[in-house]
Amino acid sequence: VWREILESGLWEIKESKEEIFPALQISYAHLPTHLKPCFLFCSTYPKDYVLEKMNLIRSWIAHGYIESRRNREITEIGVEYYNELKERSFLDDADVDPKENFSKLHDIIHDLARLNSENEHYSVEINQPLDIQERTVSREVYHLYVGSSMGLGYVNRIPQENMKGLRTIIIEMGKWGQYFDLPKFEVLRVLILKWDSLTKIPHSISELK
């Protein structure tokens, strides 16, 4: 039912969106407890981002979102979580083959996840040389994504001030700043660095706890 509503385009009408969103909230409220943090984590990425299944599952495992079971591989359980989110239409197919390995959040589902994550997930797009410190990032942010759709921007460092609680740092840029540095984030669990021109990893990675 939800997929039919989302694909109909009705949700784009303001009045329809206001009617649909409370119903989606009810659907989220009935989502099994073990699936909620997995779903919310997906909103770390920006809208229209194509999620790769195994990378997503590895992040869930790193954060302890997957409940271990006797005689079961934890990755296998993660795949079950992923498939259940797709069956419930919280994850949608992406236009990438093979479709079973990729997904995305519908825009209104992304809004739903951000609303329920209580500002813990944040993404910023940088298309010019810019220090992330120049962007206002809430102290409550635990999962940070920095990207550049045009491949023009870069970041030199992630400041530790007001961001000590970061548990996830994901940076996908066209190039990286010469003096890029990572402070000692004591609770960091997931670090993903993707640069088109990355030939070596920042030396400061060796200092992370």
Rosetta blueprint (number, residue, H / E / L):
1 V L
2 W H
3 R H
4 E H
5 I H
6 L H
7 E H
8 S H
9 G L
10 L H
11 W H
12 E H
13 I L
14 K H
15 E H
16 S H
17 K H
18 E H
19 E H
20 I H
21 F H
22 P H
23 A H
24 L H
25 Q H
26 I H
27 S H
28 Y H
29 A H
30 H L
31 L L
32 P L
33 T H
34 H H
35 L H
36 K H
37 P H
38 C H
39 F H
40 L H
41 F H
42 C H
43 S H
44 T H
45 Y L
46 P L
47 K L
48 D L
49 Y L
50 V L
51 L E
52 E E
53 K H
54 M H
55 N H
56 L H
57 I H
58 R H
59 S H
60 W H
61 I H
62 A H
63 H L
64 G L
65 Y L
66 I L
67 E L
68 S L
69 R L
70 R L
71 N L
72 R L
73 E L
74 I H
75 T H
76 E H
77 I H
78 G H
79 V H
80 E H
81 Y H
82 Y H
83 N H
84 E H
85 L H
86 K H
87 E H
88 R L
89 S L
90 F L
91 L L
92 D E
93 D E
94 A L
95 D L
96 V L
97 D L
98 P L
99 K H
100 E H
101 N H
102 F E
103 S E
104 K E
105 L L
106 H L
107 D H
108 I H
109 I H
110 H H
111 D H
112 L H
113 A H
114 R H
115 L H
116 N H
117 S L
118 E L
119 N L
120 E L
121 H E
122 Y E
123 S E
124 V E
125 E E
126 I L
127 N L
128 Q L
129 P E
130 L L
131 D L
132 I H
133 Q H
134 E H
135 R L
136 T L
137 V L
138 S L
139 R L
140 E L
141 V L
142 Y L
143 H E
144 L E
145 Y E
146 V E
147 G E
148 S L
149 S L
150 M L
151 G L
152 L L
153 G L
154 Y E
155 V L
156 N L
157 R E
158 I L
159 P L
160 Q L
161 E L
162 N L
163 M L
164 K L
165 G L
166 L L
167 R L
168 T E
169 I E
170 I E
171 I E
172 E E
173 M E
174 G L
175 K L
176 W L
177 G L
178 Q L
179 Y L
180 F L
181 D E
182 L L
183 P L
184 K L
185 F L
186 E L
187 V L
188 L L
189 R L
190 V E
191 L E
192 I E
193 L E
194 K E
195 W E
196 D L
197 S L
198 L L
199 T L
200 K L
201 I L
202 P L
203 H H
204 S H
205 I H
206 S H
207 E H
208 L L
209 K L
